[in-house]
Amino acid sequence: MSNKENSKFEFALSKENYILMAIGFGIIILGFILMIGGRSEDPNVFSEELYGFQRITLAPMLVLFGFIFEIYAIMKKPKQ
């Protein structure tokens, strides 16, 4: 019997990596949800709500943090 037949199939990432990736994905989705809205009921009236702190600053920073967190989740070495 060869070593290949005896060896157990293993994923490249551990369970912890996949959990961290799911958390990062949730952060990205939350950032995109925060970007939603700000429209006016009447198309002839401009809504200043479109340029609020939540949509211009907070949401893009949250999405960026989510992507950085995803890179960390993929690169983290599994515990032995």
N, C-alpha and C positions, 0 to 999 in steps of 0.2 A: 504494500500500500504506500502511495506517495504522500508527501507532505500536503500537497494541494487538496487531496481528498479528505484528509483529516482536519484541515484548518476550517475554522468556523467563519461564516460570512459576517463581516463587520461593516457598518456604515463609516463614511469618512468623518462624520460629525457625531458628537455624543448627544444624549437626550437633553443635557443642559444647554447645548448650543441651539437646539431646535426651540426650546422654551424661550431663550433670549431672543431668537429671531422672531418668534410670535409676538413678544412684547414690543420689539422694535417696529413690527408691522402695525401693531395697534397704535403706537405713537404716531406713525405716519398717517394712518387713517384719521386719527383725532385731529391732526393738523389740517388735513383737507376738509374735514367737517367744519372746523372753525372758519375756514375761508368762505363757506357757503353763506349766501344771503346778501343783504344790503341793497336790494333792489327797491324801486319805488312802485307803488300801486299804479300810479299814473305815469306813462312813458314821457309825458311832456314836463314833468317835474323832476329836477335833479335831487337825489338823496345824498346828503353828506355822510350818511351812515356807511357808505361804501368805503370811505377812507378812514375808518376807525382803527384804533390801536390793535384790535383783535385780528383784523384781516390783513393789515399792512405789516405788522411787526411780529406779533405773537405766533400766528399760524405758520408763516414761513420759517421762523426759527425752530418751531416744533418739528416741522417736516425735516429740516436740515439735521436736527439732533437725532431724529429717527433713523435717517440714513447713516449717520455716523455710528449710531448704536448697532445697526445691522452689520456694519463692517467689523465692529468689535465682536459681535456675536459669532460671526463666521471665523474670525481669526483666533478666537480664544481656544487655547489648547485644552483638551479634555483631561480630567483628573485620572490618574492611573490607579 
